[in-house]
Amino acid sequence: MQAEQLKTLAVQALEDVKAINVAEFDVRGMTAVTDFMIVASGTSDRHVKSLANAVVVACKKAGVKPLGIEGEREGEWVLVDLGDVVVHVMQPRIREFYALEKLWSVTEQSRENSERH
């Protein structure tokens, strides 16, 4: 499955279980780790866990096995590593504290600016 399709599948799985404030970042050319980052919020530890699980189930149905899942026990921040796509599901206070969007949006803006010149 191509990275774009995997990203779309993961986003749809999150939206199906009512993820809050889903953000997608194209990080190709910024990191060799992955092509896309997805960040979403859940309302509680149970919701965060169910969001991450929905991504895992949808991907497995499509024949993609996650490379790793971290943080399931606590449910404050669950990371699902799908290789070309990395999904971060967080409780709002954790998301605000780590501010991953700011990190990647600053990097995206820097890349866009360098492409223009």
N, C-alpha and C positions, 0 to 999 in steps of 0.2 A: 504494500500500500504506500502511495506517495505521501510525503510529508503534509502537503496541503489537504489531502483527503483525511489523513489522520487527525489533523488539527480541527477540521470541520466536524468529524465524528466526536471528538472529545468535547468540543463546545456544545454540540447538540445534546450530548449526554448530560452535561452540566445544566443546560437550560431546561431539560426535561424534568429535572429534580429541583427546579426553582433556585438555582444558584443566583447569588446577588452580585451585581457589578462585575460581570465577566469581561476581562481585558485580554487582548491577544497582542503579542509582539513578535514581529519578524526579526529574528536575531541572526539570520544568515549573514556572514561576513563580519559579525561582531564577536562571535565565539565559535569555537570548534566543537563545543559540547552538544549543541542542538540547533535546530532550525527555527523552532517556534517555542515561545513561552506563553503559557496561559495562566492567568491569575484570576481566582474567583473567591467569593466569600460565602460562608454558611452562617446560619444564625446561632448555632450551638455546636458543641462537640459532636453530638449525634448527627446533626445536619452535615457538618464537614465530612464526617466518616461516610455518610450515605452518598454524598456528592462524589467523593473519590471512588467509592465502590461502583457507582454508576458508570464512571469513566472506564474502570477496569473491566466491568462486565461487557460494556459496549465494544471495547477493543478486542476482548477475547472472542466475542461473537463474530467479529470481522477477521479473526485469525491473527491478531496482533497480541502477543504476550508482553506485558510490562517487563522492563528490565529490572525494575525495583520499585518498592513502595515504602516510604518512610513516614513515621509519625502517626500511624493508624491508632495506636494504643491511646495516646493522649487526645487526639482529635482537635488540637488547636491549630496545627499546620500539617497537612498531609501532602506529601510530594509524590506524584506518580510519574516515573520516568519511562517514557515510551520510545526513547531513542531520539528520533527526529522531533519529538514534541515532549516538552516537560510541563506538567500541570501542577500548579500550586493551589491548594484549596485551604483557606485560612479563616479563622474567626476575625471579625473586623478589627479588634484591638491589636491583634498580632500583625495583621496586614498593614495597619497604620504605622505600627512601630518599625517594621522592617522596610516599608516603602519600596518594594521591588519595582513598582511602576515608575517611580522617579528615576531609579537606576537605569532601567531599560529605555525609558523615553528620552533621557538625556543622551544616552548612547545612540539611539535612533536619530535624534536631531543632529548630533555630531556627524553621523554617517551621511545624512541627507545634505548637510551643509558642504561636506567635502566632495560629494558627488556633483554639486552645482558648480564648484570652482574648477 
